[in-house]
């Protein structure tokens, strides 16, 4: 009898749901080029050795780094962009999210997004030291905030990701001078949105492509007035809210 009770307790413990991993703050930058017959966006495939979304095509991006608060941008977030971001965080973190989007894009693709200042940017962060040698400083006022998504609770890695969008005209240098410096993104290409939708994607990436398409089909002023979707899961179901 005691053995049966012990076995039952062990079974109950094994069946107890695991506590969800706390999501880490992350940022993604969707870059749009408009110098061809149809707009194109930059995407790359995650390496098969990565333990989060291996082989999936994604936009450049990643988690916020401590050094993202140690660099002064050329310009801050536009007031309307910051106002939407701070609904889910404070202003310091909002700026760090914008900086992370720029840094991750540089690390994963080699592309430098910002404005020329003609001298190395002052920084005490090792993460930003290579970027600073370009004579370009990150400019946050060139970015629009277009979406937020939290990874489902059943995944072993979770992120609270904010999606930013900017034009390729803000890239310092050649648009084709792309590299896979970090090894995280491979097969990096400029693609029309219609072609990007045919790739092997995560669900949230497809939703963000729909959002990009929606904004490309209206004027810049109307695009800035569109609601920002926020996707998260509750009781196993995806919830969509608007910021």
N, C-alpha and C positions, 0 to 999 in steps of 0.2 A: 504493500500500500504506500509506504513512504517513498519507494522508488518511483511509483506511478506519479505521486505528487511532484517529486523532483523533476521527472521528465516533462510534466505539464508546465511547470514554471519555466524550464529551459526553453520549451517551445514558445511560450508566451513572450519571452524576452527576445527570441529570434524573430518573432513576427512583429515586434514593436517597430513602427516606422522610424527611420533615421531622421535626425534633425537636419533640415535643409541647410546647405552651405550658405553662408552669408555672401551676397554678391559684392564684387569689388567694382569700384568706379572705373569706367572705361570710356573711350571716345573714338569715333570713327570720322574720317573725312572723305566725303564723296566729291570728287573733282570732275567738273563738266567742261569739256572743250566744245566751242561753237564755231570753229573755223572750217568745218566740213559741211557737206550737204545736209547731214543730220547731226544733232548733238551726240557726243560720245562721252562715256564715263570710264574711269580707271578702275580695273578690277584685277585680282590675282588669285591664284589657287594656293591654298594652304598646303604645306608639305605633308606627305603621308605619315611622317614620323611625329607630327604634332598630336598631343593628346586632347586637343579641343578642336572640333570640327575639321579633322583631317580630310584632305582632298576637296574640301568645299571651296567654291569661289566666293570671295568676300571683297569688301572695300578695305583700304589701308586703315589700320587702327589697332588699339590695344589699351591696356590698363594705364591708369594715371600713375605716374612715377613721382617720387618725393621731390626730384629735381624740377618738376614742372611748376613748383611754387617758388623756385629760386632764380627765375629768369624774368626780367621785365620786358613785356612785349612792346613793340613799336606803338601799338594802339590797342585799347581795350575793346571789349564786346560792345556792340551797339546797345543802347538802352532797352529797346524792345526785345532784343535777343536775350539779354541778361534777365529781364523781367520774367521771361518764360522759364529760363533755366533755374532761377532761384525758387521756383515752386517746389523743387525737389532737393535743393541744397542751398548753402550760403554763397555769397558773392565770391569768396576766396576760392571755393571749390569750382564754381562756375568758370572762373578764369583758368584754373588748372586743367579743366576738361578741354577748353579750347586749345591750350598749349599742348596737351597730350595728343590731340588730333594732328597738330602740325608736326610734332616730334616723331610720332609713330609713322606718319607718312614718309618722313625723311629716312627713318631707319629701315623701313620695309621697301621703299622704292628708290631712294636716292634723290627724290624731288624735293626742292626747297621752296616752301610757300611763305611769302611775306613781302617786305619792302626793303629795298636797298638803303643802307645807312652809310655805306662807304668805308666802314671800318669794322673790325671784329666786335661782336656784341659782348658787353661785360657780363660775365657769368662765373659763379663759383661751382657750378654743377658739371661734373664729368660727363653726364648724359648729354648736355648741350654743347660741350666744348667743340666738337667737330662741326656742328651746325654753325657755331658762332664765327668760324673762320671764313665763311662765305661772304661776310659783309652784308648779310641780310638779317633782319630781325622779324620775328613772327608778328603778324598783324591780325588781330582778332576781329576787327571791324569788317573784314572782307568775308566773314563766314555767316551763313544762316543756320539756324537751328531747326531741323526738320523732323526729328523723331527721337523717341526714347523707348528702350525695351529692356526688360529684366529677364535673364535666362530662367527657364522653368526650374522649379525647386528640386526636381529629381535628378538633375545633372550634377556630376562630381565637381565641375567648375562652373561658377556663376558670375555674371557680370551685369552691372547696371550701366548699360551703354547709351550714350547720347550720340546722335548722328548729326553731323554738320555737313553743309554743302557750300562749295565755292567754285568760282570760275577758274579755268586753267590759265587765264591771262595773268593771274597772280603768282604763277610759278616763275621763279628766277632761273632762267636758263632754258635749255632745249627740252621740249615736251617729250622727246623720244629718248632722252638720256636717262633711261630707267635701268635700275639694277636690282638684284635680289640680295642686297648687302647682308641682311639679317638671316637669310635662308628660310624665313617664315613664309614669305610669299613667292611663289613661282609662277611662270607663265603670265607675267603681268602685261596686260593689253589695254588699249583704248577700244571700247566697244559701244555700238549703238545700244540703247536700252532694250530694244526688241531682241537683239542677239544675246545680250546678257541674261535675259529671262530664260533662255534655253540651256544655260549652264547648270551644273550640279550645285544647287543652292540650298541654304538653310531657309526655313520659312520666313524668318524676319527679314532676311536679305531681299526676298521677293517682295515683301510688303514695302520695304524702303525704296525699291525700284519703282513700284507703283507711285509712291510719294514723289519721287524725282520726276517721273513722267507728268504727274499732275501739275507740278510747279513749272515745268518747261512749257506747258501749254497755256500759260497765262502770263500777263505782264509782270514785271519785277515787283511793282507795287502791290498787285493782287496776291502774288506769291507770298509776300511778307505778311499779309493779313490772314493767310490760311491757318487753320488750327494745326497744332503740332500733336500728332498721335503718340500716345503712351500705352505700350503693350506690356502686360504682366499676367501672371497666372493666379487664379484663386479657385481652390477646390478642384484642381485639375482642368479648369477651363480658362482659355485665353480671354482676357478682358481688354477692351480698347477704350481708353479715355482720350479726351482732347485737352491740351494745354493752350 
